[in-house]
Amino acid sequence: MHEWARRVTRDWPPFEVEERGGWRFGFAEGITKRANCALLLEPGADVAEVTSVYTGRGLRPCVQVWPGQEETDRRLAEHGYAVVEPTLVLARGLDAPPGAPGTSEVAAVPGPVWESRDVTRILSRVDTGYGTAARGLSRGAAVLDGESVAVCAMFTEPHARGRGTAGALLADLLDWAHGRGARRAYLCVVADNAPALRLYERFGFTQVSRYHSRVLA
């Protein structure tokens, strides 16, 4: 399995995992493609196995494709799997925390803006700090794993975008994580999300890997 694929799935874990036929299958009752997808374990793994496993559970077959898996990518395309949401993995050091305004609440228990969010069922299974910006205009999470923190589930209400709300929240999340021992941070962002990329680049995140999903058309 690709190194970054292993780390991402550890911090965003499916409810159930099954390994067979050269694949690692993740299942999370349909909550996000990242949790409901197959990851390649063996280069020659049969694509038909992915189709059979996911359709057998009533889920749309999905595979995460990482660098070095170009041959598998080609075979997925031949089987009718289409590219969905090319994604970048960005990372930065966290030896010192960024200047944090302290305007966000970060807590081990999700606040009201997180209610009815299915992603909390995934995040509750890892060591997570739930961040909520002032007036609930933005939310985001920080998943701790030793000296690493994954920033995920970032969202800002449309009418509040471009006002610095997300940046303040991100700074507070990184400050919270640094205070708990994190010295490296990473996140995944859809490649064509230009506003998010500008924000993360301002915070010193740079690309370290990439992946895309292949979903059966």
VENJOJO-V886234 format. One record per backbone hydrogen bond with DSSP energy under -0.5 kcal/mol. CO is the residue of the C=O (numbers start at 0). NH is the residue of the N-H. If there is no record, write none. Layout:
# VENJOJO-V886234
((CO,NH) (CO,NH))
This chain:
# VENJOJO-V886234
((1,5) (2,6) (3,7) (4,8) (5,9) (6,10) (7,11) (15,26) (17,19) (17,24) (19,22) (20,45) (21,40) (21,41) (22,19) (22,24) (23,38) (24,17) (26,14) (26,15) (27,30) (29,31) (31,35) (34,36) (36,25) (37,63) (38,23) (41,44) (45,48) (45,49) (46,49) (46,50) (47,51) (48,52) (49,53) (50,54) (51,55) (52,56) (53,56) (53,58) (54,57) (60,215) (61,37) (62,64) (62,213) (63,65) (64,211) (65,68) (68,72) (69,73) (70,74) (71,75) (72,76) (73,77) (74,78) (75,80) (76,79) (79,81) (79,216) (81,214) (83,212) (85,190) (86,210) (87,89) (87,188) (88,207) (88,208) (89,186) (90,205) (91,184) (97,99) (103,105) (104,131) (106,129) (110,113) (111,114) (113,116) (115,117) (116,119) (117,120) (117,121) (118,121) (118,122) (119,123) (121,124) (122,125) (125,127) (126,143) (127,129) (128,130) (128,141) (129,106) (130,139) (131,104) (132,135) (133,136) (136,156) (137,132) (138,154) (139,130) (140,151) (141,128) (141,143) (142,149) (143,126) (144,147) (146,182) (146,183) (147,144) (148,150) (148,185) (149,142) (149,151) (150,187) (151,140) (154,138) (156,159) (157,160) (159,162) (163,167) (164,168) (165,169) (166,170) (167,171) (168,172) (169,173) (170,174) (171,175) (172,176) (173,177) (174,178) (175,179) (176,179) (176,181) (177,180) (182,93) (183,148) (184,91) (185,150) (186,89) (188,87) (189,192) (191,193) (192,196) (193,197) (194,198) (195,199) (196,200) (197,201) (198,202) (199,204) (200,203) (205,90) (208,88) (209,66) (210,86) (211,64) (212,83) (212,214) (213,62) (214,81))
